[in-house]
Amino acid sequence: MASSLSTKHFLGAPDGSARLGSLQSPQMLPSPSLKLPARRSQSRRLEIQAAGSTYGTYFRVTTFGESHGGGVGCVIDGCPPRLPLSEADMQVDLDRRRPGQSRITTPRKETDTCKIASGVADGLTTGSPIKVEVPNTDQRGHDYNEMSLAYRPSHADATYDFKYGVRSVQGGGRSSARETIGRVAAGAVAKKILKQYAGTEILAYVSQAHNVVLPENLVDHETLTLDQIESNIVRCPNPEYAEKMIAAIDAVRVKGDSVGGVVTCIARNVPRGLGSPVFDKLEAELAKAALSLPATKGFEFGSGFAGTFMTGSEHNDEFYMDEHGRIRTKTNRSGGIQGGISNGEIINLRIAFKPTSTISRKQNTVSRDKNDTELIARGRHDPCVVPRAVPMVEAMVALVLVDQLMAQYAQCMLFPINPALQEPLEQRKSEEAQIPL
């Protein structure tokens, strides 16, 4: 083991190119002129920092757990104190995300009942980290026996091995969509903060399933409601197209195959000024958050790729003064964001999801011991991920917006605003937000 390690480059070496063996050899010691940190032990210098399970700067969310482990959940740090919060606030969205909802979702049976383990006292958040736990109760690890020997095509099995040299085989471990339970729970908290503080509403729906595409003019984003979205099992707000989507998913489900689709998400009543120029543009943060979800393959906001077929005169959103004396845009091809900063119009974005990788049809693949083989994947999997992805998308958009809301408050609200150009962030504070001290 020692000899094999000594031939590999050490990423954390002081000069970026030293080898482990050179640190152990008296003839190859670092130059006396090279100053090393005085209080770092060799074991500390050999440590490689893992990453990837935390999102946010001010409202920070870390998810934990594997698909077939003891449970999953999240830790939320930075939640404001005195926010009324209970398990019921999160359970609504967790129920929308859970498996076993209908014939077009995975048949795995989980109640996904959450428990708040810290950060809440007497029904109010305390300002300390909030831990949310959801147990796994319907594991079937034996369904993954074949997958412990062979890689599922287009799944994360192979790349996890390439990166870590070890992986959780049952259910895909952290690459499973079950990881998103923590995101959805945290997103429910974020949505409550946004709603109570600024009147912001976030709604997502399925706008495409396989080759069935919902025309944009059939959904009014100004009046769209959650009840319209939840009126059918595919979560398409138009009943006619919902039936077409369900039929398309059923057609491949009975064949052991899968299809993909698109989720459209809108955010109404978003305060102006969220997002920052250059690297931290609001659309860039939304893109990163959305594309961090499992099975995502594309992101658009506003006019998206269709805008490339327009001229500037056709695409530009002209300004006007509304009846309330506010600067508005006549159209919204910008998608509610200009220059990386929210302009107060409805934010709209679309996320493309690929067909589910795990299917029960025979496929060619390679085994972990590097031999060509065939695989018929067993287990319980969604024939189309988009209906259950709807609350996941809402959650990620909410996490971005609440983090950006806190950033805007921290930077631009310390001193009195310029009322000639700026608006207060707190536009539509609801009655339930009036919390007793």
N, C-alpha and C positions, 0 to 999 in steps of 0.2 A: 504493500500500500504506500509506504513512504517513497519508494523509488518511482512509482507511477506519478505521485503528486509532484515530485521534484522536477519532472519534465514539463510541467504545465506553467503557463504564465500566471502570475498572481496579479489580479486586477488592482489590488490596493497597495502595491509596492510603491515606495517613495518616488522612484524615477519612472514609474509606469512600464518598465521593461524587465525588472529584476525577476529572477526565478526563485521558487521556494528553496531549491537546493543551494543557490548562491548565498542565501541568508544563513544556511547551516554550515557553510564552508569557510574556514579561517582564511583561506587564500583569496576569497571573493567578498570580503566584508565591504560595506559601503565606505566611500571616501570620508576621511575625517572632516572635510568641509561640509559634508551633508548633515544638516541638523534634523534630527528626528524628534517628534513630540516627547517631552520628558516624562509624562505620566501615562503613557499608553503601553500596556503590556503587549507581548508578541501575540497573545491570544486575541487581544482586542484588534490588533492590526490585521489579523487573519480573518476577521469577521466580515461577512458579506451581508449587507443590509437587504432584506426582502421588502417588497413593496407591492402596491396594487389593490389593497383592500380598503383604502380610505379615500373619501371624496370630501372636498369643501375646505375653506379657509377659516371662516367665522362660524359657520354651522357645519361641523365636521361629523361625518358618518363613517363608521367602520363596520363592515359586515363580517360575520364569522360562521363557520360550520360547513359541513359537507352534506351531499344529497342523502347518503345512507348512514350518516353518523348519528350521534345522540340527539342532535337538534341544530337549528340555525337561528340567526338573529342579528342584532346590531347593537352598537353603542353610539349614542348621539351625544356629542359634546358641543356646547355653545348654545343650547336652547335657552331662550330668555326665561327668567323666573316668572312665576305667578300666572302661567298659562294654564287654564283648566285642561286637564288631560287624563284620560282613562284608557283602558284596553279597548273599550267600545269604539273610541275614535279611530283606532287602527284596524279593528276587526272588519269594518265595512269594506275597506280596500283589500284586506287579506282574503276575504271571502270572494271577492271578484277575481283574485289571482289564483286561488287554490285549484288543485287538480280535481278531476272527477265531477266537473260541473255539468257536462253533457256528453253526448256521443262523439262530438268533434274535438274533445280534449282527452288527455291521458286518463285512463281509468283508475290511476292510483288514488286510494282513498285516504285523504288527510284532512282533518278539520282545520289545521293551521291555526289553532287557538293560541293567541299570544298572551304573554305575562310580562308586566312591567316589574323588573327586579330592583330598580334603583332610580333615583332622580325625581320621584314624585312623592309628595307628602300632603295628606288631607285633600287630595284631588287637584293639587297645583304643582307645577314644575318648580323645582328648588333652585335651578341654575347649575346644578351639578350633573355629571354624566347620567344619561338615561339608558339603562340596559333593557332590551326587549328580547325575550326568549320564546322560541316556538319549537316544541319537541317534534321529532320524527317518530311516527307510530306505525307506518305501513311499509317498512323496508323489506325488500326481497333481494338480498345480495346474491342469491344463487342464479338470478336471471342474468348475471354479468359474467358467468364462468367463461363463456367463449370470448368475451371481450377482454378478459385478463390475458389472453394469449394472442389476440389479433386486434389491429387498429381499425376502428370504424372510419370509413372514408368520410372526409370533410369534417370530422369531429376533432376535438382538442386532445384526443388520446395520444396521438403521436407527438404533437408539439410539447405537451407537458413532459413526456419522457425525454424529448430532446433538450428541454431546458433544465429540468430538475433531476432526471435520472431515476425518478420514482413518482408514482401517482396513486391517487385513490381510485381504484378501478370501479367499485360499486357506484353506479349512478353517475359517474363522471366527476364525483367529488366537487371541487370548487367551480369546475366548468359547467356544472348543471345549472339550469334555470332556477333550481330550488334556492340557490344563493340569493335570488332577488327578493326573497321574503323580507330580508333585512332592509332592502332599499324601499320596498313598498310600505313597511311599517314607519320608517323614517320619513318617507314622502308624505304620509298622512299627517304627521306632525307639522311638516313644512307647509302643507296646504292649509292647515288650520291657522298657522301664524299669518300667512299671506291673506287669507280671507278676512280674518279679524282685524288685521292692521290696515290693509289697503283695499279690501274688497276684491282682491284678485281671485279669479276662478280659473281652474285648469281642467280641461275636458279633452279626452282622446277617444277616437273611434276607428273602426276598421274601414278603410276606403278602398281596399283592393284585397281580394283573395284569389290567388292563382291568376286566371285571365279575366276575372270579373272585376271591372273597374267602375267605381261609383263616380258619376259625373259631379264635378265640383259645384255646379249650380243647383244641385238638389239638396244641399245642406246650407242652412242660414246660420253662420257662425255667431251672429248677433243674438239669436234666440235659442240656439241649441241647448238642450237640457240633458241631464244625466238619465232621466227616465226614458228619453228617446233612445239613447245609446243602449241601455240595459233592457230594452223591450224584446230582445231576441238573443239567441245563444252565440251569434257571431259578432255581436256588438257593432252592427251597422245601423245608423239611425234611419235609414230608408227601408221600409218593410219589403218592397219589391226586390231591391238589390240584395237584401239580407238573405232572402230565399234562394237567390241565384248563387250566392257565395256558399251557403250551406250545402247546396247540391254539388258544387264544384269540389268541396272538401270531402263530402261523402263518397264521391266517385273514386277518389284515390285512396281513401281510408280502407275501403273494402278490398283493395288490391295490395295492401301492405305498403303503400307508398306515402308520399307527403308532398305538400305544396307550401309556397311562401305567400307573402302579401305585403301590404303597406298599412301602417298606422298613421293617421293624421292627428295632430294635437294642436289645440288652440289655448291661448292664455288671454283672458279678458281682464280689463281694468288693471293692467300692469303699470306701476308708477313710471313716469318719465325719468330718464337719467340712469337706469340700471345698465351696467356694463362699463368697460373702460376701453380707451383707444389701444391700438396696436396689438399686443399679444393677448390681452384679456378681453377681447370683444365678446359681447353677449352671445352672438351666434356661434363663435368658436367654442365657448363654454358649453352651450347647448349641444353642439355637435359631439364634443368629447363625451358628455354625459350620455347622450342617446346611443352613440356607437359603442359604449362600454357594455351595453346590454347584450346578452347572448343572442346569437343568430342574426345580428344586424349586418347589413351590407351596403346601406346607402343613407344619405341625409340630405334633405333639401329644406330651405325655408323661403317664405315669400314666393316669388315667381319661380325660384329654383332654376333647373336647366331649361325650362320652357322660355325663360326670360332671354336666353341667348338668341332666340329667333326674332326678337323685337329690336326696333331702333330706340335710341335714347328718348325721342319725343313720344314714342308709344309706351315706354316703360316707366318714365319718370312719374312720381306721385306729386301732383301739384298741390300746393298749400292753399288753404282758405280759412277764414274766420267763421266759426260756428255761432249759433244763437246765444251761446254762453260766454262768448268772448275768448274762446280757446283756439289756438292754432291747431288745425287738423289737416289731414291729407284726403283728397277726393277719392283716391284709390289706395290700395295697400299692397302693391307689388313688392315693396320693401319688407313685408312680413312683420311690421311693427318694430323694425330695427334699422337704424341708419348710422353709419360710422361706428358700428359696434355698440351703440347705445339705444336703449328703448325710447320710442317716440310717443308712447301712449296709445297707439293703435293696437289692434288685436295681433298678438304674435301667433303666427301659424307655421308649422313645420311638419315634415313628413319623414318617416323612417321606414326603410325597406328591410324586410326580414326574409331570409332565405328559407327554402324548404327544410324541415327538420332533418338533421343528419342521420339519426338512428331510425332505420326502417327495417321491416321484417322480410324484405326481398333479398335474395342471394346477391352478394357483391364480391368482386375481387379485391383483395387487400394483401397486406404483408403482416406476418406475425412478429412478435417482439424479439424473437430470435432470428429475424431477418430471412424468412422463407416466404415465398409466394403461397397464398392460401385463399380460401373462400370463407365468407362470413354471412351467417343469417342471424341478425341481432334479435335477441329476445328482450322481454321487459315491456314496460308500459310507457308509451310515448305519444306526444301530440301529433296528429296528422297534419296540423297547421298551428303554428305557435301564435299567430297574430291575435286571436280573440283573447287569450290570457295575457298577451303583451300589453294590452291597453292600459291597465292600471300601473304596469311597470314604467311605461313611457310617461304617464302623468307624474309618477313619483320622481323620476329623474329631472323632469322640467321643473317641478316644485323645488327640488334640492338646489338646482342652479339659481332659481329666482330668489329664494330666501337667502342664500349666501350672498348674492349680489345686492339684495336689499340691505343687508347688514353692512356690506362694504360701502354702499352709498351713504348710509346713515353715519358711519364712522368717519368718512372723509369729508362729506359735503354738508352735514347738518350740525356741526359743532357750533357754527356761528349763524346768525340770522341769514336766511336766504334772501336772494334778490327777487322780490315779488314781481318785478317787471318781466323777468325771464324764467324764473323757476316756479315750480309748484311744490307744495308740501307732499311728502311721501304718504302721509296719513290722510287719504282722501275720503274713504267711506267706512269709517270705523263703525262696526255693528254694535248693537246694544249688548250682545253677549260678551263683547270684549271689555265692557266696563266691570273690571274685576275688583271685588272688595279687598281693601288692604288689611 
